[in-house]
Amino acid sequence: MEKPIVGIVMGSQSDAEVMNGAAEILQELGISHEVLVSSAHRNPVRTREWARTASDRGLRIIIAGAGGAAHLAGAIASETMLPVVGVPLASTPLAGFDALLSTVQMPSGVPVATVGVGRSGAKNAALLAARILALADPDIALRLNAYRERLGSR
């Protein structure tokens, strides 16, 4: 099995149904990835260590999904130089609006790219990760172009 180059992290196991959208896209594009459930609030030490060692493990980009206060993407971005894509999740009565604002409002110096709320956001996070990786990997670029062509024929 190929060494993972994308990390998918989510704050709760209940987020897996939505975040599986990112994993499915990466799998379809042949991009190896790893998945972790670890909350910035409930598991701060494990989350911090995972983020700090991500580059050493070969990861090149991280997708972080969280709902509510949605600190996960920012917590990850504060611990690594890798690009982080935040996926706000609709896990509260505010239907993800709180998570969207939390994810998009990072302080200067802690950049987090933010996509839409929910499953389509998770899929777009994977596609954004693939586009970033494709800049330096012609094989990923070819698979991404083929994927886009298939979308046009649906």
C-alpha positions as CSV (number, residue, x, y, z in Angstrom):
1,M,0.0,0.0,0.0
2,E,1.2,3.4,-0.9
3,K,2.2,5.8,1.9
4,P,-0.6,8.3,2.7
5,I,-0.1,11.8,1.4
6,V,-3.4,13.3,2.6
7,G,-4.7,13.3,6.1
8,I,-8.3,13.4,6.9
9,V,-9.1,14.3,10.5
10,M,-12.5,14.8,12.2
11,G,-13.5,15.8,15.6
12,S,-16.0,13.0,16.3
13,Q,-16.9,9.5,14.9
14,S,-20.3,11.0,14.2
15,D,-18.6,13.2,11.5
16,A,-17.5,10.1,9.6
17,E,-20.6,9.8,7.4
18,V,-19.9,13.3,6.0
19,M,-16.1,13.1,5.9
20,N,-16.3,9.8,4.0
21,G,-17.2,12.0,1.0
22,A,-13.6,13.2,1.0
23,A,-12.2,9.7,1.4
24,E,-14.3,8.5,-1.5
25,I,-13.0,11.2,-3.8
26,L,-9.4,10.6,-2.8
27,Q,-9.9,6.9,-3.4
28,E,-11.4,7.5,-6.8
29,L,-8.5,9.7,-7.7
30,G,-6.0,7.1,-6.5
31,I,-4.6,9.4,-3.7
32,S,-3.5,7.6,-0.6
33,H,-4.8,8.9,2.7
34,E,-5.1,8.3,6.3
35,V,-8.1,9.0,8.6
36,L,-8.1,10.0,12.2
37,V,-10.9,10.8,14.7
38,S,-9.5,13.2,17.2
39,S,-11.1,16.3,18.8
40,A,-9.1,19.5,19.4
41,H,-11.1,19.8,22.7
42,R,-11.4,16.2,23.9
43,N,-8.0,14.9,22.6
44,P,-5.8,18.0,22.4
45,V,-2.5,16.1,23.0
46,R,-3.2,13.4,20.5
47,T,-4.5,16.0,17.9
48,R,-1.4,18.2,18.4
49,E,1.0,15.3,18.1
50,W,-0.7,14.0,14.9
51,A,-0.5,17.4,13.3
52,R,3.1,18.0,14.4
53,T,4.3,14.7,12.9
54,A,2.1,14.8,9.8
55,S,4.9,16.0,7.5
56,D,7.4,13.4,8.9
57,R,4.9,10.7,8.1
58,G,4.7,11.9,4.4
59,L,1.5,13.8,4.5
60,R,1.4,16.8,2.1
61,I,-2.1,18.2,2.9
62,I,-4.7,17.9,5.6
63,I,-8.5,18.0,5.5
64,A,-10.1,18.7,8.8
65,G,-13.8,18.4,9.5
66,A,-15.6,19.7,12.6
67,G,-18.9,21.1,13.7
68,G,-20.0,23.5,16.4
69,A,-17.1,25.7,17.5
70,A,-15.0,23.9,14.8
71,H,-11.5,24.6,16.3
72,L,-10.0,21.5,14.7
73,A,-8.8,23.0,11.4
74,G,-7.2,26.0,13.2
75,A,-5.7,23.8,15.9
76,I,-4.1,21.6,13.2
77,A,-2.9,24.6,11.1
78,S,-1.2,26.0,14.2
79,E,0.9,22.9,14.5
80,T,2.0,22.2,10.9
81,M,3.3,24.0,7.8
82,L,1.2,21.7,5.6
83,P,-1.9,23.3,3.9
84,V,-5.1,22.7,5.8
85,V,-8.5,22.6,4.3
86,G,-11.4,23.0,6.8
87,V,-14.8,21.4,6.3
88,P,-17.5,22.9,8.5
89,L,-20.0,20.3,9.6
90,A,-23.7,20.8,10.5
91,S,-23.8,19.2,13.9
92,T,-25.7,21.9,15.9
93,P,-29.1,23.6,15.6
94,L,-27.3,26.3,13.6
95,A,-27.0,23.9,10.7
96,G,-23.2,24.4,10.3
97,F,-23.3,28.2,10.2
98,D,-21.4,28.4,13.5
99,A,-18.8,25.9,12.2
100,L,-18.5,27.8,8.9
101,L,-17.8,31.1,10.8
102,S,-15.3,29.4,13.2
103,T,-13.4,27.7,10.3
104,V,-13.2,30.7,8.0
105,Q,-12.2,33.2,10.8
106,M,-8.7,32.2,11.5
107,P,-6.3,34.8,12.8
108,S,-3.6,36.1,10.6
109,G,-0.7,33.6,10.4
110,V,-2.9,30.5,10.8
111,P,-4.3,30.0,7.3
112,V,-7.1,27.5,6.7
113,A,-8.7,27.1,3.3
114,T,-12.5,26.7,4.0
115,V,-15.0,24.9,1.8
116,G,-18.8,24.6,2.0
117,V,-20.7,23.0,4.9
118,G,-21.3,19.2,4.8
119,R,-20.8,16.4,2.4
120,S,-20.3,18.5,-0.7
121,G,-17.8,20.6,1.3
122,A,-15.9,17.3,2.2
123,K,-15.9,16.3,-1.5
124,N,-14.7,19.7,-2.6
125,A,-12.0,19.6,0.1
126,A,-10.6,16.4,-1.4
127,L,-10.8,17.9,-4.9
128,L,-9.0,21.0,-3.7
129,A,-6.3,18.8,-2.1
130,A,-6.0,16.9,-5.4
131,R,-5.6,20.2,-7.3
132,I,-2.8,21.3,-4.9
133,L,-1.1,17.9,-5.2
134,A,-1.5,17.9,-9.0
135,L,0.8,21.0,-9.2
136,A,3.8,18.8,-8.5
137,D,2.4,15.4,-9.5
138,P,1.6,14.8,-13.2
139,D,-0.1,11.4,-12.4
140,I,-2.5,13.0,-10.0
141,A,-3.1,15.8,-12.6
142,L,-4.0,13.2,-15.3
143,R,-6.4,11.4,-12.9
144,L,-8.0,14.7,-11.8
145,N,-8.5,15.7,-15.4
146,A,-10.1,12.4,-16.2
147,Y,-12.4,12.7,-13.2
148,R,-13.4,16.2,-14.4
149,E,-14.2,14.8,-17.9
150,R,-16.3,12.1,-16.3
151,L,-18.3,14.8,-14.4
152,G,-19.1,16.5,-17.6
153,S,-20.5,13.4,-19.1
154,R,-22.9,12.7,-16.2
